[in-house]
Amino acid sequence: MLVNILTGVWVFSAIGIVVLVLLHSPKGDGLGSLGGQAQLFTSNKSAEVTLNRVTWTLTILFMGLTTVLSAGWLG
């Protein structure tokens, strides 16, 4: 029962990470950085900071649950 709940949370966190990474704004770090244009768009807005925090939280949750579920510590 607990394994099923944790697996559901694990799947939710995986889908959430994919969605949040796709929502992040591009940073212009590709070939545009050669011309110095990367510095124009480096401001962090509050929405971007919140998006980063939620993404990191889901990533830590995902990695922790991956370790617990794959190690078989729950039986």
N, CA and C of each residue as an Amber inpcrd file, in Angstrom:
protein
   225
   0.8260000  -1.1980000   0.0000000   0.0000000   0.0000000   0.0000000
   0.8640000   1.2520000   0.0000000   1.8520000   1.3220000   0.9090000
   2.7370000   2.4810000   0.9860000   3.5810000   2.6110000  -0.2800000
   4.0000000   1.4720000  -0.8150000   4.8010000   1.4940000  -2.0420000
   3.9800000   2.0660000  -3.1950000   2.6990000   1.7210000  -3.2600000
   1.8380000   2.2450000  -4.3280000   1.6620000   3.7570000  -4.2060000
   1.5120000   4.2510000  -2.9970000   1.3580000   5.6940000  -2.7850000
   2.6430000   6.4130000  -3.1750000   3.7810000   5.8800000  -2.7290000
   5.0570000   6.5030000  -3.0660000   5.3540000   6.4360000  -4.5590000
   4.9310000   5.3640000  -5.2030000   5.0970000   5.2710000  -6.6540000
   4.2510000   6.3260000  -7.3590000   3.0460000   6.5650000  -6.8640000
   2.2040000   7.6220000  -7.4300000   2.8250000   8.9970000  -7.2590000
   3.3880000   9.2660000  -6.0880000   4.0690000  10.5470000  -5.8460000
   5.3000000  10.6530000  -6.7380000   6.0020000   9.5520000  -6.9290000
   7.1810000   9.5140000  -7.7950000   6.8190000   9.8530000  -9.2380000
   5.7260000   9.2660000  -9.7430000   5.2760000   9.5460000 -11.1080000
   4.8330000  11.0080000 -11.2270000   4.1030000  11.5110000 -10.2250000
   3.6750000  12.9120000 -10.2300000   4.8830000  13.8530000 -10.2510000
   5.9100000  13.5410000  -9.4730000   7.0900000  14.4050000  -9.4560000
   7.8350000  14.3520000 -10.7810000   7.8720000  13.1890000 -11.4190000
   8.5370000  13.0780000 -12.7230000   7.8170000  13.9150000 -13.7770000
   6.4980000  13.8160000 -13.8090000   5.7110000  14.6090000 -14.7680000
   5.8360000  16.0940000 -14.4480000   5.8300000  16.4310000 -13.1550000
   5.9660000  17.8250000 -12.7510000   7.3020000  18.4140000 -13.1560000
   8.3720000  17.6340000 -13.0320000   9.6950000  18.1150000 -13.4410000
   9.7110000  18.4060000 -14.9380000   9.1470000  17.5140000 -15.7290000
   9.1210000  17.7120000 -17.1810000   8.3590000  18.9830000 -17.5310000
   7.1950000  19.1720000 -16.9130000   6.3840000  20.3520000 -17.2030000
   7.1010000  21.6270000 -16.7670000   7.6880000  21.6270000 -15.5850000
   8.3530000  22.8310000 -15.0850000   9.6010000  23.1750000 -15.8830000
  10.3410000  22.1770000 -16.3260000  11.5120000  22.4590000 -17.1530000
  11.0810000  23.0720000 -18.4790000   9.9800000  22.6000000 -19.0240000
   9.4800000  23.1850000 -20.2690000   8.9560000  24.6050000 -20.0700000
   8.5230000  24.9470000 -18.8570000   8.0250000  26.2910000 -18.5870000
   9.1350000  27.3100000 -18.3640000  10.3380000  26.8550000 -18.0730000
  11.4400000  27.7840000 -17.8510000  11.7130000  28.5950000 -19.1120000
  12.0480000  29.8540000 -18.9120000  12.3660000  30.7070000 -20.0510000
  13.7750000  30.4150000 -20.5360000  14.0000000  30.5420000 -21.8340000
  15.3500000  30.3000000 -22.3470000  16.3140000  31.3690000 -21.8550000
  17.5240000  30.9770000 -21.6150000  18.5250000  31.9010000 -21.0720000
  19.4140000  32.5110000 -22.1490000  19.3450000  32.0270000 -23.3720000
  20.1920000  32.5570000 -24.4290000  21.6450000  32.1630000 -24.2780000
  21.9060000  30.9740000 -23.7670000  23.2800000  30.5520000 -23.5280000
  23.9290000  29.8690000 -24.7250000  23.2430000  29.8010000 -25.8230000
  23.8150000  29.1070000 -26.9750000  24.8470000  29.9530000 -27.6900000
  24.7420000  30.0230000 -28.9860000  25.6870000  30.8120000 -29.7700000
  25.4960000  32.3050000 -29.5520000  24.3690000  32.7060000 -28.9910000
  24.1340000  34.1180000 -28.7070000  25.0640000  34.6660000 -27.6440000
  25.6240000  33.8070000 -26.8240000  26.5380000  34.2830000 -25.7850000
  27.8630000  34.7620000 -26.3640000  28.1790000  34.3590000 -27.5800000
  29.4190000  34.8260000 -28.2100000  29.3730000  36.3200000 -28.4870000
  28.2010000  36.8360000 -28.8120000  28.0700000  38.2480000 -29.1270000
  27.7950000  39.1110000 -27.9170000  27.7380000  38.5400000 -26.7340000
  27.5000000  39.3240000 -25.5310000  26.0360000  39.5790000 -25.2470000
  25.1410000  38.9320000 -25.9580000  23.7190000  39.1630000 -25.7460000
  23.1750000  38.3950000 -24.5560000  23.9360000  37.4840000 -23.9990000
  23.4500000  36.6870000 -22.8710000  23.2490000  37.5460000 -21.6370000
  23.9890000  38.6370000 -21.4990000  23.8680000  39.4800000 -20.3170000
  22.6020000  40.3170000 -20.3400000  21.9590000  40.4560000 -21.4840000
  20.7570000  41.2770000 -21.5730000  19.5690000  40.6390000 -20.8650000
  19.5430000  39.3410000 -20.8040000  18.3620000  38.6350000 -20.3050000
  18.6770000  37.8010000 -19.0670000  19.4850000  38.2950000 -18.1730000
  19.8650000  37.5020000 -17.0080000  19.1130000  37.9040000 -15.7500000
  18.1120000  38.7800000 -15.8350000  17.3930000  39.1870000 -14.6320000
  16.4760000  38.0580000 -14.1610000  16.4390000  37.8620000 -12.8370000
  15.5590000  36.8610000 -12.2450000  14.2990000  37.5400000 -11.7480000
  13.1840000  37.1560000 -12.2850000  11.9040000  37.6640000 -11.8130000
  11.4170000  36.7540000 -10.6890000  10.4400000  37.2300000  -9.9300000
   9.9490000  36.4250000  -8.8080000   9.3020000  35.1300000  -9.2950000
   8.6600000  35.1810000 -10.4550000   8.0570000  33.9580000 -10.9940000
   9.1370000  32.9440000 -11.3570000  10.2360000  33.4330000 -11.8920000
  11.3350000  32.5350000 -12.2600000  11.9900000  31.9320000 -11.0270000
  12.1220000  32.7230000  -9.9780000  12.7070000  32.2240000  -8.7270000
  11.7990000  31.1490000  -8.1280000  10.5040000  31.3980000  -8.1160000
   9.5460000  30.4090000  -7.6090000   9.5730000  29.1440000  -8.4550000
   9.6450000  29.3140000  -9.7640000   9.7070000  28.1670000 -10.6710000
  10.9650000  27.3420000 -10.4070000  12.0770000  28.0170000 -10.1550000
  13.3230000  27.3060000  -9.8350000  13.2010000  26.5360000  -8.5250000
  12.6090000  27.1550000  -7.5100000  12.4690000  26.4840000  -6.2080000
  11.5790000  25.2510000  -6.3060000  10.4730000  25.3650000  -7.0150000
   9.5620000  24.2240000  -7.1560000  10.2380000  23.1170000  -7.9610000
  10.9740000  23.4930000  -8.9970000  11.6790000  22.4970000  -9.8110000
  12.7180000  21.7550000  -8.9790000  13.4960000  22.4880000  -8.1780000
  14.4990000  21.8350000  -7.3310000  13.8490000  20.9500000  -6.2710000
  12.7330000  21.4080000  -5.7120000  12.0290000  20.6050000  -4.7100000
  11.5400000  19.2900000  -5.3120000  10.9310000  19.3670000  -6.4890000
  10.4550000  18.1480000  -7.1480000  11.6210000  17.2470000  -7.5550000
  12.7440000  17.8410000  -7.9270000  13.9100000  17.0410000  -8.3090000
  14.4600000  16.2740000  -7.1130000  14.5610000  16.9470000  -5.9690000
  15.0470000  16.2760000  -4.7570000  14.0790000  15.1800000  -4.3270000
  12.7730000  15.4560000  -4.4110000  11.7570000  14.4510000  -4.0830000
  11.8660000  13.2540000  -5.0210000  12.0200000  13.5300000  -6.3110000
  12.1320000  12.4660000  -7.3020000  13.3610000  11.5930000  -7.0480000
  14.4980000  12.2320000  -6.8030000  15.7230000  11.4660000  -6.5770000
  15.6480000  10.6590000  -5.2770000  15.0660000  11.2330000  -4.2380000
  14.9150000  10.5110000  -2.9830000  14.0050000   9.3020000  -3.1210000
  12.8700000   9.5030000  -3.7890000  11.9480000   8.3860000  -3.9900000
  12.5270000   7.3330000  -4.9200000  13.3110000   7.7560000  -5.8950000
  13.9810000   6.7900000  -6.7790000  14.9110000   5.8980000  -5.9630000
  15.6510000   6.5020000  -5.0530000  16.5650000   5.7230000  -4.2130000
  15.8020000   4.7550000  -3.3060000  14.7550000   5.2620000  -2.6500000
  13.9970000   4.4220000  -1.7130000  13.2810000   3.2900000  -2.4400000
  12.6450000   3.5950000  -3.5620000  11.8740000   2.5760000  -4.2690000
  12.7830000   1.5470000  -4.9520000  13.9300000   1.9860000  -5.4740000
  14.7960000   1.0260000  -6.1650000  15.6090000   0.1800000  -5.1900000
  15.8720000   0.6720000  -3.9910000  16.6390000  -0.0990000  -3.0170000
  15.8000000  -1.1850000  -2.3600000  14.4870000  -1.0430000  -2.4160000
  13.6190000  -2.0470000  -1.8100000  13.5780000  -1.9870000  -0.3010000
  13.7890000  -0.8100000   0.2610000  13.8180000  -0.6470000   1.7110000
  12.4430000  -0.7980000   2.3500000  11.3940000  -0.7080000   1.5520000
  10.0360000  -0.7650000   2.0920000   9.4460000  -2.1590000   2.0440000
  10.1680000  -3.0860000   1.4750000   9.6990000  -4.4790000   1.4740000
   9.0270000  -4.9400000   0.2620000
